[in-house]
Amino acid sequence: MLEKNLSLLRHNIAVVWRNPRSLLVYPRQMSRKAKFQWVVLGSLAFLLSQRELSFQLSLSVPEVLETGQAELAPKARPQLAAVHTVAGPWWEQIKEKSKDIRDKLNLANAATAVGAALSTEQQAEAAKYSNLGFVLNPTLPKRLGVSAEVVAFKTKKCTDYVKKYAKIAVEEMELYGIPASITLAQGLLESNAGDSRLAKNENNHFGIKCKKKCLGCRCANYTDDDKYDMFRIFESPWYSFREHSKLLQGKRYKHLLKLEVTDYKNWSRGLQSAGYATNPKYGATLIEIIEKLNLQRFDKAPN
């Protein structure tokens, strides 16, 4: 009898293995004995399916603990490429790997080197004076008790400006006949040696105002003769120098082009007379800047 039941069970297992849908035979059509067999067979099939699932999730070799007991390893996962984590945000890493900016100072630039050497108090003191102040008034530091370091810093600001833009000024002289000394002196005076807000923010080194109704140009408001004054915005300082040359070709100033490029004194006085600036000492100031910084050395008549 037992053999018969086992034979029947093996037969049913084989049937289910070949066709799992056979488990859906209507139970009411079965005898009690057959129902029991099907329940056993269904339970066995369920256990086998769970065993198969467990087998799929446990492919790794068991890890042996120090106690000698075997423990299944965690679920096997695909091996990913090694990822190197970095502590802190990327910008902090760049900061840590970079040397202090003072280690890379261009010591050939005297103004940069002197400025880096100023103390916090000296920097605050330097901010009180224009860059040209001590060039135009050599006795001022002694009268005001200004430190030699601050004077050196301010003076070098001016000489560095000349070194930076002398080549452009000479090119403009060769193209338009304007003395390089005049261009440099006006740039120094109008832009405070490149440190004015108008020069830094708008690349305007000559206080060039907007055309009528700002047609064909970009402008920004800065208070000068009037709080509503509009000044030109340039893409770079070079455009400012070129616009300055074009401006002096206009009707108001073109009579100055008849002067020699080496005649910086009459050029200075002529700019004042033509109304380039409202300062009554504008011409004299240009002459003084030129002579104190020896800018006339750049003025050469065409061959």
Residue pairs with C-beta under 8 A, 6 or more apart in sequence:
5 37
8 37
9 37
9 40
9 41
12 37
12 38
12 41
13 41
13 44
15 22
16 22
16 23
16 41
16 45
20 45
23 38
23 41
23 42
23 45
25 38
27 35
27 38
30 38
57 75
57 76
58 72
58 73
59 76
60 72
60 73
60 74
60 76
61 73
62 70
62 71
62 72
62 73
63 70
63 71
63 72
63 73
64 70
64 71
65 71
86 93
102 116
105 112
105 113
105 116
106 112
106 113
107 113
109 160
110 152
110 156
110 159
110 160
111 153
111 156
111 157
111 159
111 160
114 149
114 152
114 153
114 156
115 123
115 153
117 149
118 126
118 149
118 150
118 153
122 147
122 149
122 150
125 146
125 147
125 150
126 150
126 153
126 154
129 146
129 150
129 154
130 154
130 192
131 154
131 157
131 158
131 161
131 188
131 192
131 193
131 195
132 158
132 188
132 189
132 192
132 193
132 289
133 140
133 154
134 140
134 141
134 146
134 151
134 154
134 155
135 154
135 155
135 158
135 289
135 292
135 293
136 285
136 288
136 289
136 292
140 146
141 147
141 148
141 150
141 151
157 193
157 194
157 195
158 188
158 193
158 293
159 293
160 193
161 184
161 187
161 188
161 193
161 194
162 184
162 188
162 293
162 295
164 194
165 184
165 187
165 205
165 237
165 241
166 180
166 184
166 298
168 183
168 237
168 238
168 241
169 180
169 181
169 183
169 184
169 187
169 241
169 298
170 180
170 298
170 300
172 178
172 180
172 183
172 241
172 242
172 244
172 245
173 179
173 180
173 183
173 261
173 298
173 299
173 300
174 302
175 245
176 245
176 246
176 248
176 249
176 257
177 257
177 261
178 245
178 248
178 257
178 261
178 267
179 261
179 262
179 263
179 264
179 267
179 296
179 298
179 299
180 261
180 295
180 298
180 299
181 264
181 290
181 295
181 296
181 298
181 299
182 264
182 267
182 268
182 271
182 286
182 290
183 241
183 244
183 245
184 290
184 293
184 295
184 298
185 264
185 268
185 286
185 289
185 290
185 293
185 295
186 206
186 244
186 271
186 276
186 286
187 194
187 205
187 206
187 241
187 244
188 289
188 293
189 285
189 286
189 289
190 196
190 199
190 205
190 206
190 207
191 198
191 199
191 204
191 205
191 206
191 207
192 199
194 200
194 205
194 237
197 222
198 204
198 207
198 220
198 222
198 231
199 205
199 237
201 220
202 220
202 231
202 232
202 233
202 234
203 233
203 234
203 235
203 236
203 237
203 239
203 240
204 231
204 232
204 233
204 234
204 240
205 237
205 240
205 241
205 244
206 240
206 241
206 243
206 244
206 247
207 224
207 231
207 277
208 231
208 232
208 240
208 243
208 244
208 247
209 224
209 229
209 230
209 231
209 232
210 217
210 219
210 230
210 231
210 232
211 217
214 230
217 232
217 233
218 232
218 233
219 230
219 231
219 232
219 233
220 230
220 231
220 233
221 228
221 229
221 230
221 231
222 229
222 231
223 229
224 231
225 278
232 240
232 243
234 240
234 243
247 253
248 254
248 256
248 257
249 257
252 274
252 275
253 270
253 271
253 274
253 276
255 270
256 266
256 267
256 270
256 271
256 274
259 266
259 267
259 270
260 301
261 299
261 300
261 301
261 302
262 296
262 299
262 300
262 301
264 286
264 287
264 290
264 295
264 296
264 299
265 287
268 282
268 283
268 284
268 286
268 287
268 290
269 283
270 283
271 277
271 282
271 283
271 286
272 279
272 280
272 282
272 283
272 286
273 283
276 282
279 285
289 295
290 296
